[in-house]
Structures are given as C-alpha cells and as structure tokens.
Amino acid sequence: MEETQTNRRKIYSLDHLKPEVVAVAFAKCSRSPESFEDIANELTDDKSADFHEKWVVGYGHSSVAEHANLHMAIENVSILATKILEDNRLASYTEKSTRYQIYDRTKYYKPAKIMESPLGTEYEKTINYLFDTYVAMEPVMREYIISKYPMEAGISERAFTATTKARVCDNIRYLLPTSTLTNLGMTVNARALEHAIAKLLSHPLDEFKEIGEELKTEAMKITPTLIKFANENKYIQDTDGLFASLSNIMVPDEPETSSPVEIIDYDHDAENKLVGALLYKHSELPFRQLIDKVKLLDAKQKEKIIEESMARRASYDQPLRELEHIYYTFDILMDYGAFRDVQRHRMCTQTNQKVTVKHGYSMPEEIAEAGLQDEFIKAMDASAELYYKMKPQFPHEAQYVVPLAYKKRTLFT
C-alpha cells in the first residue's frame, strides 16, 4: 500500500531558523499535531520569546533550552580560563594547540589586581622571562629534533616540517604559563551555556567574571530569553567559599608522598555487573536476578563474554555503553600540559584542585638531551618564587604564573 503524503517519512534541518525558534518548534511537538515546519512558520521572534518567558523561565521547563545551540568563538583568554570553560561537560570544544603552534610572547593575561599592586612589575618580568626562554629554546630544540629525527625517504618536505614543529612545540610548551592567551571554539546548548555563565560570574577571578559577562552579552543576541537569567550564583559562591575555609581549618596542607596515579575506589563487583549489563538488553530478567545467574558462571565464561564485547572493535568504534554501569575513581597528579588534553576529551566526573607549584614539575627528556636543562630549571624556579610571593595576598591570581610543566591534582570517576 502506498504511503499517504502525511505518513511519508521526512527528515530535514531547521538550522536556517533562529535557535530560539527551533527550541519552541521542538518543544511544541509534545502538544501539537502539526509538523515542525508548520509550527516554526507560525512563530515570530515575539511569540518565541513569549513561549520561553512562560515555559522555560516561568515554569522551569529548562530542557526546552537544550534545543537552542550556540557556537561561541572565544579569543584571547588565558589558558587557565579555558580549563574552567571546558569543565562544563555538555559542550564541545576545540582549542588552539600548544603542540602545533608557537605562541606570541606579548600575548598573556595581566590581572588588574596584580598589575596595580607592588608585585605588578615582577609579574611582567617573570612572565616575560618564561616567554623569552620559550622563544630562545625553539631554534635550539628544532636543530636537535632534526638531528634526532632526520627526514626519511618518501616523506614530503611539508610533512617533515609539520612533524618537526610538533615535536619542538611538544617540548617547549611546558614553559608556557597559564596566563598565556589562547582561543577556544565552544558549541553548547542554551541550557548548558546558562549554567556555564553562572559559574563564570560566580568565580573569584576577575577574568572569568568578565568572560561570563561577554558570553552573556553575545548569547543574548541569539537567544535573549534563554540566557536572560544567567547571573552570579550565591549558592556556588557561598558554598565554594565555605569549603575553602573548612579545608584550611580541618585538613592539614602538607601532602604525603603518593603515587602519581592512585586508584581510590572502584566497583568491587565490576566483573559481574559488566557481564550482566552486556546480557541485560537481550534478556527479560530483572538486573538483580541476572547478576545472581552471572555469579554462577565460571571465570573463563565471564572473561569470554567481556572479550567478545570488544573483539570486533575497529579503530574508531566506541566501546559499548554497558561499561558505564561500573566505576573507578582515580586521584591523578599530572603536569598541566597533560591535564589540558585529558580534561577536554573525557567522559567522566572531574573535580579539580587549583593550579600550584607545590607538587613539582615535569621536564621533557628531550629538553635535557638538547642541553637546555639548566635554562628550563631556572625558568621553573623563577615562576615558583613569584608564585609563593603572590599566594598569601592573591591565592587565585597566583595560578597565572605557573607554567604547564607544573603538576596538579584531579579526581576522576
């Protein structure tokens, strides 16, 4: 039997419409028999605004805002600020790479509080010194890298140059301070962006508050009603301040020596739960009963089931989501350069400690091989000296002088 016109499958894009109109068109689907096209054609900007004022703002149906996607270009913000932005899970990010680009020595953030204080001159002097060392190391490291990895037969000049540059940058980037200005592309829905803006506006650092205000101003041009009430959040501010005080009072701040990667907790029944989860959707049993049956299997049978769940994966296939039913919690001490990559590409829960020089730093082996060890150590020492001068009065701003070589802690689950 032929399909009628009204029953014919239709898949089409609404990207030509404003994000707020798209959000209303999708939201009205739950109550209207009309097609998305017809709903959208009936909407004006005023009608969309009225809908959002009533349902999203008035009644708290915030999920509607998830249909309004924004693409925010964020330029000349500190590396430190990008990590706070990227702490928002429900968004996509692409960041200017420290591995493939040489950074401009004149482009770094100068906090007004520091520049107006007696430490302002020393702040500039130290950051300039880090960048001068970074710039001076580049040709020396390039010469060393070319001698260590000469061009092989069959490799184009262009590919060789690009690979060499990446190897050079991968070493010298550890000198870059977190105040280095960078660029970030962010794709995010209006609901997640509202939360991100509120977090920024509630942060103790002025740069973050300013970024929050500018993000809100730009987003209001696209989704004026959906971002309208993204404001400073007293709950975030007061709770963060309270726990900062409690931590200082109740927890001694002298860490014992520990492993760089430490498993703190894990799912002790992970094997049974994973096997049960893999079988669950093909069963009709409740999960609890399924687990009881899985426990009766021998170790080889369970191992076989788990192996089969991965056996046919190709290079870009994601693992099955059943793995998400089990958990592991790690406390990881890693240099900031590594953290930049791990944080952005994660599907997990993260809690970050502030950037510090307290845990020491990593030095790439090739820095020493190229004879640049002494210069590297002097730069690290200079940043640490200023960090400790700044921290008593400016505990948050002190983070800006820390190079990417220094280690920080993050709790991953």
Secondary structure, 3 states (H helix, E strand, C coil): CCCCHHHCCCCCCCCCCCHHHHHHHHHHCCCCCCCHHHHHHHCCHHHHHHHHHHHHHHCCCHHHHHHCEEEEEEEEEEHHHHHHHCCCCCEEEEECCCCCCCCCCCCECCCHHHHCCCCHHHHHHHHHHHHHHHHHHHHHHHHHHHHHCCCCCCCCHHHHHHHHHHHHHHHHHHHCECCEEEEEEEEEEHHHHHHHHHHHHCCCCHHHHHHHHHHHHHHHCCCCCCCCCCCCCHHHHHHHHHHHHHHHHHCCCCCCCCCCEEEEEECCCHHHHHHHHHHHCCCCCCHHHHHHHHCCCCHHHHHHHHHHHHHCCCCCCCCCHHHHHCCEEEEEEEEHHHHHHHHHCCCCCEEECCCCCCCCECCCHHHHHCCCHHHHHHHHHHHHHHHHHHCCCCCCHHHHHCECCEEEEEEEC
